[in-house]
């Protein structure tokens, strides 16, 4: 008898927003924008994954200002032209699929101004910023150390980008606090050597993120949940680790964050990470259990069976899939057909069911 995948294809609610299933397209940079503006490529890219049945599509890391992008090809949301093009993609998703649309708001910090992973010149790029004047790689330019006034300005820009996202029709906002980008740089005692209110103690290092959460939440209502992506560990001695992630997640829950999207690494160049299918799932499980907050699992999740097991064993509440959805945009739909489960299927393709 075929197993019933009741968790993976069941609806789930965050605030008043209901997702039709637990499949999530993980945010993945496409490096294909011009001046931060998405193109028809993005319409097809995100639209096809929504037609493929994922309950939530989270668009790629989106800079809240020009210097907040990773590269010149990254998406942005600081002006009306970017907002309008994003609204077209969201409108397509809402009108043609059962998916909800999310966006990941980000600031690259010291890891910005790059192309193909290599820092580009100031003429081609921009001066990077960071909590402390420590470059990501040896030989890179020293990033500008942010003043408290400049930190506050960036926090306000996160809020403005969130407001633009709501106006564009997005259902979910995710704050990117992982992978060595600016917020993660503040969290880590290895990249944050400040002596003021934003550095030193655990309470001070998490302040930038907490103030950003407060600022973004000012613009949200009960119909629009807030997710935060973190790196559970940076795989480095005396760095950010799972225990600090658990402590942070407890506070994020009290701050009104609806889900912690649990990834890892990215802040320390050369950190050794052992990759295997579902390698980050135990972090999501531990945070879910000890912080009592919903989590999203991510990291080499490839099949419906693997995803269902994560959910049934209470390791996470959502399953974020990245590379496998690049390989197969219709993974949720085709998995549902094989398993005799209900999932959105484009009515234009109904003949394919026979």
C-alpha positions as CSV (number, residue, x, y, z in Angstrom):
1,X,0.0,0.0,0.0
2,X,1.3,3.5,-0.9
3,X,2.1,5.6,2.1
4,X,-0.1,8.6,2.7
5,X,2.0,11.8,2.8
6,X,-0.4,13.7,5.0
7,X,2.2,16.2,6.4
8,X,4.0,17.4,3.3
9,X,0.8,18.0,1.3
10,X,-1.2,19.4,4.2
11,X,-1.9,23.1,4.7
12,X,-0.2,25.1,7.4
13,X,-1.0,28.6,8.8
14,X,1.3,31.4,9.9
15,X,-0.7,34.3,11.4
16,X,-3.7,34.4,9.1
17,X,-1.9,33.2,6.0
18,X,-2.5,29.6,5.0
19,X,0.0,27.8,2.8
20,X,-1.5,25.0,0.7
21,X,1.4,22.6,1.5
22,X,4.8,22.5,3.3
23,X,7.0,22.8,0.2
24,X,8.9,26.0,0.1
25,X,11.2,27.3,-2.7
26,X,14.3,28.4,-0.9
27,X,15.6,31.9,-1.9
28,X,18.5,31.5,-4.4
29,X,20.4,34.3,-6.0
30,X,20.1,34.4,-9.8
31,X,22.5,37.3,-10.4
32,X,20.4,38.3,-13.4
33,X,19.0,41.7,-12.6
34,X,19.9,45.1,-14.1
35,X,20.0,47.9,-11.6
36,X,18.2,45.7,-9.2
37,X,15.2,45.2,-11.5
38,X,14.0,41.7,-12.2
39,X,13.4,40.7,-15.8
40,X,11.2,38.4,-17.8
41,X,13.6,35.7,-16.8
42,X,12.5,36.1,-13.1
43,X,8.8,36.0,-14.1
44,X,9.3,32.6,-15.8
45,X,11.7,31.3,-13.2
46,X,9.5,32.0,-10.2
47,X,6.3,31.5,-12.1
48,X,7.2,28.0,-13.2
49,X,8.1,27.0,-9.6
50,X,4.7,28.3,-8.5
51,X,3.0,26.4,-11.3
52,X,5.0,23.4,-10.0
53,X,3.0,23.4,-6.8
54,X,5.3,24.7,-4.1
55,X,3.2,26.2,-1.3
56,X,5.5,29.2,-0.9
57,X,7.9,30.8,-3.3
58,X,10.6,32.9,-1.6
59,X,12.4,35.2,-4.0
60,X,16.1,35.7,-3.8
61,X,18.2,37.9,-1.5
62,X,17.0,41.4,-2.3
63,X,19.1,44.4,-1.4
64,X,17.4,47.1,0.6
65,X,19.8,49.6,-0.9
66,X,22.3,49.6,-3.8
67,X,25.2,48.8,-1.5
68,X,23.2,46.0,0.1
69,X,23.4,43.8,-2.9
70,X,25.9,41.0,-3.3
71,X,26.6,41.8,-6.9
72,X,25.6,44.2,-9.6
73,X,23.3,41.5,-10.9
74,X,21.4,41.1,-7.6
75,X,17.8,42.1,-7.0
76,X,16.9,45.2,-5.2
77,X,13.8,46.8,-3.6
78,X,14.6,50.5,-3.0
79,X,12.7,52.2,-5.8
80,X,9.4,52.2,-7.6
81,X,10.6,50.5,-10.8
82,X,11.9,47.5,-8.9
83,X,8.6,47.3,-6.9
84,X,6.5,47.5,-10.1
85,X,8.3,44.6,-11.8
86,X,8.2,42.5,-8.7
87,X,4.5,43.2,-8.4
88,X,4.0,41.7,-11.9
89,X,5.6,38.5,-10.8
90,X,3.6,38.3,-7.6
91,X,0.4,39.0,-9.5
92,X,1.2,36.1,-11.9
93,X,1.7,33.8,-9.0
94,X,-1.5,34.8,-7.3
95,X,-3.7,34.7,-10.4
96,X,-2.4,31.5,-11.9
97,X,-1.3,29.2,-9.0
98,X,-2.1,28.2,-5.4
99,X,1.3,29.5,-4.2
100,X,2.0,32.3,-1.9
101,X,4.9,34.8,-2.6
102,X,7.7,35.7,-0.2
103,X,10.7,37.8,-0.5
104,X,14.0,37.8,1.4
105,X,15.3,41.2,2.4
106,X,19.0,41.5,2.7
107,X,22.1,43.5,3.1
108,X,25.4,42.0,2.0
109,X,27.7,44.0,4.2
110,X,31.4,43.1,3.8
111,X,30.5,40.3,1.3
112,X,29.1,42.7,-1.3
113,X,30.6,44.2,-4.4
114,X,31.6,40.9,-5.9
115,X,31.3,39.1,-9.2
116,X,31.6,35.3,-9.4
117,X,32.7,35.4,-5.8
118,X,35.6,37.8,-6.4
119,X,35.6,41.4,-5.1
120,X,35.4,43.9,-7.9
121,X,37.0,47.4,-8.1
122,X,35.4,50.4,-6.5
123,X,34.8,51.8,-10.0
124,X,32.7,48.7,-10.9
125,X,31.3,48.2,-7.4
126,X,31.1,50.1,-4.1
127,X,32.6,50.5,-0.7
128,X,31.4,47.7,1.5
129,X,30.3,48.1,5.1
130,X,30.6,45.9,8.2
131,X,30.3,46.0,12.0
132,X,34.1,46.0,12.2
133,X,36.9,46.8,9.7
134,X,37.6,43.1,8.9
135,X,37.4,41.9,5.3
136,X,35.8,38.5,4.5
137,X,38.9,37.4,2.6
138,X,42.5,38.3,3.1
139,X,43.5,40.8,0.5
140,X,40.1,42.4,0.1
141,X,39.5,46.1,0.8
142,X,38.9,46.9,4.5
143,X,35.1,47.5,4.9
144,X,33.8,50.7,6.3
145,X,32.9,50.3,10.0
146,X,29.3,51.5,10.4
147,X,28.5,54.2,13.0
148,X,25.5,53.8,15.2
149,X,23.7,56.4,13.1
150,X,24.5,54.5,9.9
151,X,23.2,51.3,11.5
152,X,19.9,53.0,12.3
153,X,19.7,54.2,8.7
154,X,20.0,50.7,7.4
155,X,17.4,49.4,9.8
156,X,15.0,52.0,8.6
157,X,15.7,50.9,5.0
158,X,14.8,47.4,5.9
159,X,11.4,48.7,7.0
160,X,11.0,50.8,3.8
161,X,11.8,47.7,1.7
162,X,9.2,45.7,3.7
163,X,6.6,48.3,3.0
164,X,7.4,48.2,-0.7
165,X,7.1,44.4,-0.6
166,X,3.7,44.6,0.9
167,X,2.6,47.2,-1.7
168,X,3.9,44.8,-4.4
169,X,1.6,42.1,-3.0
170,X,4.0,39.8,-1.2
171,X,2.5,37.5,1.4
172,X,5.6,36.7,3.5
173,X,8.7,38.8,4.4
174,X,12.0,37.0,5.4
175,X,14.9,38.9,6.9
176,X,18.3,37.4,5.8
177,X,20.4,37.1,8.9
178,X,22.6,34.2,7.6
179,X,25.4,33.2,5.3
180,X,27.9,35.9,6.5
181,X,25.9,38.8,5.2
182,X,25.6,42.0,7.3
183,X,23.2,40.9,10.0
184,X,25.1,37.7,10.5
185,X,28.4,39.7,10.7
186,X,26.9,41.5,13.7
187,X,25.8,38.3,15.3
188,X,29.3,36.7,15.2
189,X,32.0,37.5,17.8
190,X,34.5,36.7,15.0
191,X,33.4,39.5,12.7
192,X,31.9,41.9,15.3
193,X,34.6,43.4,17.5
194,X,32.7,46.5,18.4
195,X,32.7,48.1,21.9
196,X,29.4,50.0,21.7
197,X,25.8,48.9,22.0
198,X,26.1,46.7,18.9
199,X,29.1,44.6,19.9
200,X,30.7,42.6,22.7
201,X,28.0,40.7,24.6
202,X,25.5,38.3,23.1
203,X,22.7,40.9,23.9
204,X,24.6,43.6,22.0
205,X,25.5,41.5,19.0
206,X,21.9,40.5,18.4
207,X,20.6,44.1,18.8
208,X,20.9,45.0,15.1
209,X,18.7,42.0,14.1
210,X,16.2,42.6,16.9
211,X,15.8,46.3,16.0
212,X,15.4,45.2,12.3
213,X,12.7,42.7,13.3
214,X,10.9,45.5,15.2
215,X,11.2,47.9,12.3
216,X,9.9,45.4,9.7
217,X,7.1,44.2,12.0
218,X,5.8,47.8,12.2
219,X,4.7,47.4,8.6
220,X,3.2,43.9,8.9
221,X,-0.2,42.8,10.0
222,X,-1.9,39.5,10.9
223,X,-2.1,38.5,7.2
224,X,1.7,38.8,6.6
225,X,4.0,36.6,8.5
226,X,7.7,37.3,9.3
227,X,10.4,34.7,8.8
228,X,14.1,35.1,9.7
229,X,16.9,33.0,8.1
230,X,19.9,32.3,10.4
231,X,23.1,30.3,10.2
232,X,22.8,28.0,13.1
233,X,26.5,27.7,13.3
234,X,29.5,29.1,11.4
235,X,31.7,26.0,12.0
236,X,34.4,28.0,13.7
237,X,35.9,27.9,17.2
238,X,34.6,30.6,19.4
239,X,32.2,31.7,16.7
240,X,28.4,31.8,16.4
241,X,27.0,28.4,17.3
242,X,23.9,26.4,17.9
243,X,23.5,27.4,21.5
244,X,23.5,31.1,20.6
245,X,21.0,30.3,17.8
246,X,18.7,28.7,20.3
247,X,18.9,31.6,22.6
248,X,18.3,34.1,19.8
249,X,15.3,32.0,18.5
250,X,13.6,32.2,21.8
251,X,13.9,36.0,21.7
252,X,12.7,36.1,18.0
253,X,9.6,34.2,19.0
254,X,8.8,36.8,21.7
255,X,9.4,39.5,19.1
256,X,6.7,38.1,16.8
257,X,8.8,36.2,14.3
258,X,6.7,33.3,12.9
259,X,9.4,30.9,11.7
260,X,13.2,30.5,11.8
261,X,14.6,29.4,8.5
262,X,17.6,27.4,9.6
263,X,20.7,27.3,7.5
264,X,24.4,27.4,8.4
265,X,27.9,28.7,7.6
266,X,28.9,31.5,5.3
267,X,30.6,34.0,7.6
268,X,34.1,32.5,8.0
269,X,36.2,32.0,4.9
270,X,37.5,28.4,4.7
271,X,35.3,26.9,7.3
272,X,35.1,23.1,6.9
273,X,31.5,21.9,6.3
274,X,30.7,18.2,5.7
275,X,27.9,18.0,3.2
276,X,25.3,15.2,3.1
277,X,21.6,15.0,2.3
278,X,19.7,16.9,5.0
279,X,23.0,18.0,6.7
280,X,21.4,21.1,8.3
281,X,18.1,19.4,9.4
282,X,19.4,18.5,12.9
283,X,19.9,22.3,13.6
284,X,16.3,23.0,12.6
285,X,15.1,20.2,14.9
286,X,17.1,21.4,17.9
287,X,16.0,25.0,17.6
288,X,12.4,23.9,17.1
289,X,12.5,21.7,20.2
290,X,14.5,24.0,22.5
291,X,13.2,27.4,21.4
292,X,9.6,26.2,20.9
293,X,9.4,28.1,17.6
294,X,8.4,26.8,14.1
295,X,11.4,26.1,11.9
296,X,12.2,25.6,8.3
297,X,14.6,22.9,7.3
298,X,17.0,23.4,4.3
299,X,20.1,21.8,2.9
300,X,20.2,19.0,0.2
301,X,16.6,17.9,0.6
302,X,15.8,16.1,-2.6
303,X,12.7,13.9,-2.4
304,X,9.2,13.9,-1.1
305,X,10.0,11.0,1.1
306,X,12.9,12.8,2.7
307,X,10.8,15.9,3.2
308,X,7.9,14.0,4.7
309,X,10.2,12.2,7.1
310,X,11.5,15.6,8.3
311,X,8.0,16.8,9.0
312,X,6.6,13.6,10.6
313,X,9.6,13.3,12.9
314,X,8.9,16.9,14.0
315,X,12.3,18.2,12.9
316,X,10.7,21.2,11.1
317,X,7.4,22.7,10.1
318,X,8.3,23.6,6.5
319,X,10.8,22.1,4.0
320,X,12.9,24.6,2.0
321,X,14.1,23.1,-1.3
322,X,16.8,24.8,-3.4
323,X,18.8,23.0,-6.0
324,X,16.3,20.2,-6.5
325,X,13.7,22.8,-7.6
326,X,16.3,24.2,-10.0
327,X,16.5,20.8,-11.5
328,X,12.8,20.0,-11.4
329,X,10.4,23.0,-11.1
330,X,7.5,20.6,-10.9
331,X,8.8,18.5,-8.0
332,X,5.8,19.0,-5.7
333,X,3.3,18.4,-8.5
334,X,5.0,15.3,-9.9
335,X,5.6,13.9,-6.4
336,X,1.9,14.4,-5.6
337,X,0.9,12.5,-8.8
338,X,3.2,9.6,-8.0
339,X,1.9,9.4,-4.4
340,X,-1.8,10.0,-5.2
341,X,-1.8,13.2,-3.1
342,X,-3.6,16.4,-3.8
343,X,-1.5,19.3,-5.0
344,X,-2.1,22.3,-7.3
345,X,-1.9,21.3,-10.9
346,X,-2.1,23.9,-13.8
347,X,-5.5,23.3,-15.4
348,X,-3.9,24.0,-18.8
349,X,-1.9,20.8,-18.3
350,X,-4.7,18.5,-17.2
351,X,-4.2,16.1,-20.1
352,X,-0.8,15.2,-18.5
353,X,-2.7,13.5,-15.7
354,X,-3.9,10.8,-17.9
